[in-house]
């Protein structure tokens, strides 16, 4: 079995996935906040 050497693994795919997740989370939060503001204005 090969010895594990810290820092040699290719993590480009994980970084790309995490970037996509962050973008999705930010857009979801923005849409939710905009929806709440819209509903608050509609109720006034």
KOLGU-4560 file (N, C-alpha, C; in nm, 3 decimals, padded with zeros to 5 digits):
<recs>
<n_xx: 00.084 n_yy: -00.118 n_zz: 00.000 ca_xx: 00.000 ca_yy: 00.000 ca_zz: 00.000 c_xx: 00.089 c_yy: 00.124 c_zz: 00.000 mol: A seq: 1 type: UNK>
<n_xx: 00.052 n_yy: 00.222 n_zz: -00.080 ca_xx: 00.132 ca_yy: 00.345 ca_zz: -00.091 c_xx: 00.117 c_yy: 00.430 c_zz: 00.033 mol: A seq: 2 type: UNK>
<n_xx: 00.223 n_yy: 00.498 n_zz: 00.068 ca_xx: 00.219 ca_yy: 00.590 ca_zz: 00.183 c_xx: 00.146 c_yy: 00.717 c_zz: 00.143 mol: A seq: 3 type: UNK>
<n_xx: 00.069 n_yy: 00.769 n_zz: 00.236 ca_xx: -00.002 ca_yy: 00.895 ca_zz: 00.211 c_xx: 00.094 c_yy: 01.011 c_zz: 00.233 mol: A seq: 4 type: UNK>
<n_xx: 00.098 n_yy: 01.102 n_zz: 00.136 ca_xx: 00.180 ca_yy: 01.221 ca_zz: 00.149 c_xx: 00.089 c_yy: 01.341 c_zz: 00.148 mol: A seq: 5 type: UNK>
<n_xx: 00.094 n_yy: 01.418 n_zz: 00.254 ca_xx: 00.006 ca_yy: 01.533 ca_zz: 00.272 c_xx: 00.026 c_yy: 01.635 c_zz: 00.160 mol: A seq: 6 type: UNK>
<n_xx: -00.085 n_yy: 01.679 n_zz: 00.099 ca_xx: -00.081 ca_yy: 01.784 ca_zz: -00.001 c_xx: -00.061 c_yy: 01.738 c_zz: -00.144 mol: A seq: 7 type: UNK>
<n_xx: -00.065 n_yy: 01.609 n_zz: -00.171 ca_xx: -00.044 ca_yy: 01.560 ca_zz: -00.307 c_xx: -00.172 c_yy: 01.526 c_zz: -00.382 mol: A seq: 8 type: UNK>
<n_xx: -00.284 n_yy: 01.525 n_zz: -00.313 ca_xx: -00.409 ca_yy: 01.489 ca_zz: -00.378 c_xx: -00.461 c_yy: 01.604 c_zz: -00.464 mol: A seq: 9 type: UNK>
<n_xx: -00.513 n_yy: 01.572 n_zz: -00.582 ca_xx: -00.572 ca_yy: 01.673 ca_zz: -00.670 c_xx: -00.713 c_yy: 01.704 c_zz: -00.621 mol: A seq: 10 type: UNK>
<n_xx: -00.733 n_yy: 01.826 n_zz: -00.573 ca_xx: -00.862 ca_yy: 01.864 ca_zz: -00.517 c_xx: -00.937 c_yy: 01.964 c_zz: -00.605 mol: A seq: 11 type: UNK>
<n_xx: -00.900 n_yy: 01.974 n_zz: -00.731 ca_xx: -00.964 ca_yy: 02.073 ca_zz: -00.818 c_xx: -01.114 c_yy: 02.047 c_zz: -00.833 mol: A seq: 12 type: UNK>
<n_xx: -01.153 n_yy: 01.921 n_zz: -00.840 ca_xx: -01.295 ca_yy: 01.889 ca_zz: -00.855 c_xx: -01.372 c_yy: 01.926 c_zz: -00.728 mol: A seq: 13 type: UNK>
<n_xx: -01.313 n_yy: 01.899 n_zz: -00.611 ca_xx: -01.378 ca_yy: 01.936 ca_zz: -00.485 c_xx: -01.391 c_yy: 02.088 c_zz: -00.473 mol: A seq: 14 type: UNK>
<n_xx: -01.288 n_yy: 02.162 n_zz: -00.516 ca_xx: -01.293 ca_yy: 02.308 ca_zz: -00.510 c_xx: -01.402 c_yy: 02.362 c_zz: -00.604 mol: A seq: 15 type: UNK>
<n_xx: -01.414 n_yy: 02.303 n_zz: -00.721 ca_xx: -01.517 ca_yy: 02.345 ca_zz: -00.817 c_xx: -01.657 c_yy: 02.316 c_zz: -00.762 mol: A seq: 16 type: UNK>
<n_xx: -01.674 n_yy: 02.201 n_zz: -00.700 ca_xx: -01.803 ca_yy: 02.165 ca_zz: -00.642 c_xx: -01.838 c_yy: 02.258 c_zz: -00.528 mol: A seq: 17 type: UNK>
<n_xx: -01.741 n_yy: 02.289 n_zz: -00.442 ca_xx: -01.766 ca_yy: 02.378 ca_zz: -00.329 c_xx: -01.800 c_yy: 02.519 c_zz: -00.379 mol: A seq: 18 type: UNK>
<n_xx: -01.732 n_yy: 02.565 n_zz: -00.483 ca_xx: -01.762 ca_yy: 02.695 ca_zz: -00.541 c_xx: -01.905 c_yy: 02.701 c_zz: -00.593 mol: A seq: 19 type: UNK>
<n_xx: -01.948 n_yy: 02.593 n_zz: -00.659 ca_xx: -02.085 ca_yy: 02.585 ca_zz: -00.708 c_xx: -02.186 c_yy: 02.584 c_zz: -00.594 mol: A seq: 20 type: UNK>
<n_xx: -02.152 n_yy: 02.513 n_zz: -00.487 ca_xx: -02.241 ca_yy: 02.508 ca_zz: -00.370 c_xx: -02.255 c_yy: 02.646 c_zz: -00.308 mol: A seq: 21 type: UNK>
<n_xx: -02.143 n_yy: 02.719 n_zz: -00.295 ca_xx: -02.149 ca_yy: 02.853 ca_zz: -00.238 c_xx: -02.232 c_yy: 02.946 c_zz: -00.324 mol: A seq: 22 type: UNK>
<n_xx: -02.216 n_yy: 02.937 n_zz: -00.455 ca_xx: -02.293 ca_yy: 03.021 ca_zz: -00.546 c_xx: -02.442 c_yy: 02.989 c_zz: -00.531 mol: A seq: 23 type: UNK>
<n_xx: -02.476 n_yy: 02.861 n_zz: -00.524 ca_xx: -02.615 ca_yy: 02.820 ca_zz: -00.506 c_xx: -02.671 c_yy: 02.872 c_zz: -00.374 mol: A seq: 24 type: UNK>
<n_xx: -02.594 n_yy: 02.863 n_zz: -00.266 ca_xx: -02.640 ca_yy: 02.907 ca_zz: -00.135 c_xx: -02.662 c_yy: 03.058 c_zz: -00.132 mol: A seq: 25 type: UNK>
<n_xx: -02.572 n_yy: 03.133 n_zz: -00.193 ca_xx: -02.586 ca_yy: 03.279 ca_zz: -00.196 c_xx: -02.710 c_yy: 03.319 c_zz: -00.276 mol: A seq: 26 type: UNK>
<n_xx: -02.730 n_yy: 03.260 n_zz: -00.393 ca_xx: -02.847 ca_yy: 03.294 ca_zz: -00.474 c_xx: -02.977 c_yy: 03.255 c_zz: -00.404 mol: A seq: 27 type: UNK>
<n_xx: -02.976 n_yy: 03.142 n_zz: -00.333 ca_xx: -03.095 ca_yy: 03.100 ca_zz: -00.260 c_xx: -03.128 c_yy: 03.200 c_zz: -00.150 mol: A seq: 28 type: UNK>
<n_xx: -03.025 n_yy: 03.247 n_zz: -00.077 ca_xx: -03.047 ca_yy: 03.346 ca_zz: 00.028 c_xx: -03.098 c_yy: 03.477 c_zz: -00.030 mol: A seq: 29 type: UNK>
<n_xx: -03.042 n_yy: 03.521 n_zz: -00.141 ca_xx: -03.086 ca_yy: 03.646 ca_zz: -00.204 c_xx: -03.232 c_yy: 03.636 c_zz: -00.248 mol: A seq: 30 type: UNK>
<n_xx: -03.268 n_yy: 03.525 n_zz: -00.308 ca_xx: -03.406 ca_yy: 03.507 ca_zz: -00.353 c_xx: -03.502 c_yy: 03.503 c_zz: -00.235 mol: A seq: 31 type: UNK>
<n_xx: -03.464 n_yy: 03.435 n_zz: -00.127 ca_xx: -03.549 ca_yy: 03.429 ca_zz: -00.008 c_xx: -03.569 c_yy: 03.567 c_zz: 00.054 mol: A seq: 32 type: UNK>
<n_xx: -03.461 n_yy: 03.645 n_zz: 00.063 ca_xx: -03.471 ca_yy: 03.779 ca_zz: 00.120 c_xx: -03.557 c_yy: 03.868 c_zz: 00.031 mol: A seq: 33 type: UNK>
<n_xx: -03.536 n_yy: 03.860 n_zz: -00.100 ca_xx: -03.617 ca_yy: 03.940 ca_zz: -00.192 c_xx: -03.765 c_yy: 03.901 c_zz: -00.182 mol: A seq: 34 type: UNK>
<n_xx: -03.792 n_yy: 03.774 n_zz: -00.169 ca_xx: -03.930 ca_yy: 03.729 ca_zz: -00.155 c_xx: -03.992 c_yy: 03.781 c_zz: -00.026 mol: A seq: 35 type: UNK>
<n_xx: -03.917 n_yy: 03.778 n_zz: 00.083 ca_xx: -03.968 ca_yy: 03.829 ca_zz: 00.210 c_xx: -03.995 c_yy: 03.979 c_zz: 00.202 mol: A seq: 36 type: UNK>
<n_xx: -03.907 n_yy: 04.054 n_zz: 00.138 ca_xx: -03.929 ca_yy: 04.198 ca_zz: 00.122 c_xx: -04.053 c_yy: 04.223 c_zz: 00.037 mol: A seq: 37 type: UNK>
<n_xx: -04.066 n_yy: 04.148 n_zz: -00.072 ca_xx: -04.183 ca_yy: 04.161 ca_zz: -00.158 c_xx: -04.313 c_yy: 04.133 c_zz: -00.081 mol: A seq: 38 type: UNK>
<n_xx: -04.314 n_yy: 04.027 n_zz: -00.002 ca_xx: -04.433 ca_yy: 03.993 ca_zz: 00.076 c_xx: -04.463 c_yy: 04.099 c_zz: 00.182 mol: A seq: 39 type: UNK>
<n_xx: -04.359 n_yy: 04.156 n_zz: 00.243 ca_xx: -04.378 ca_yy: 04.260 ca_zz: 00.342 c_xx: -04.438 c_yy: 04.386 c_zz: 00.279 mol: A seq: 40 type: UNK>
<n_xx: -04.391 n_yy: 04.421 n_zz: 00.159 ca_xx: -04.444 ca_yy: 04.538 ca_zz: 00.090 c_xx: -04.588 c_yy: 04.515 c_zz: 00.043 mol: A seq: 41 type: UNK>
<n_xx: -04.617 n_yy: 04.393 n_zz: 00.005 ca_xx: -04.750 ca_yy: 04.360 ca_zz: -00.042 c_xx: -04.851 c_yy: 04.366 c_zz: 00.072 mol: A seq: 42 type: UNK>
<n_xx: -04.808 n_yy: 04.339 n_zz: 00.192 ca_xx: -04.896 ca_yy: 04.334 ca_zz: 00.309 c_xx: -04.923 c_yy: 04.473 c_zz: 00.365 mol: A seq: 43 type: UNK>
<n_xx: -04.844 n_yy: 04.572 n_zz: 00.330 ca_xx: -04.857 ca_yy: 04.706 ca_zz: 00.391 c_xx: -04.977 c_yy: 04.781 c_zz: 00.347 mol: A seq: 44 type: UNK>
</recs>
